[in-house]
Amino acid sequence: MRALLVTAVLAVPALAHADGNVELAGGISIPAGDNNWNNIAGTSPKLGLRLGDMVGDFGGMLQADWTPVNLNNSGGSFGFGSTNASAHVFRVLADFAFQHHLIGHLVVSGRAGIGIDVAHASGSVTVLGATGSRSDTDVGLAVEFGGGVWYDFGTTQVGAEIAVPIGNHSTASQNGSIPFQYAMENVDLLAGVRFRGF
């Protein structure tokens, strides 16, 4: 019992000095990968959430984001039928993070992460009122590098970032499945809000 009490007392100062971060970010993702990826995707919206903790200027974050991919060919009609296609990219990364007050309220940040890139695609074809559909998912390796500038209002910061997410998918079509064969590399332009001190 005494050991438990001592542990609890020692933990209180550590918790009081915790500098947890919650970040919400959104913006656009611009394709910059190989020809296979550039032929598939156009500039798309992106939303992200990051949770982490900092010790001084350094720390770690868990990052999750979603990109509803703006397909260059999402379907159309052909007289007696139509086609429709959609795609989404979900990413989960473990990030090493850096944040530093440069001058006054101005904060610079950087991050580098590794994790998984989950690509999901679906499509349907309607001919003379009859519809057939298919959807497939592929998981690939993902890395990302990013940095930005933030303005500090105390426990809240607002800012902008540029990031380069990279994902690799090399799954060929099997028995009519949707192929995932591309090296995805984008340039992300993001704006965000960061809540600190959790």
Buried (B, 14 or more C-beta within 10 A) or exposed (E): EEEEEEEEEEEEEEEEEEBBBBBEBEBBBBBBBBEBBBEBBBEBEBBBBBBBEBEEEEBBBBBBBBBBBBBEEBBEEEEEEBBBBBBBBBBBBEBBBBBEEEEEEEBBBBBBBEBEBBBBBBBBBBEEEEEEEEEBBBBBEBBBBBBBBBEBEEEEBEBBBBBBBBBBBEBEEEEEBBBBBBBBBBBBBBEBBBEBEE
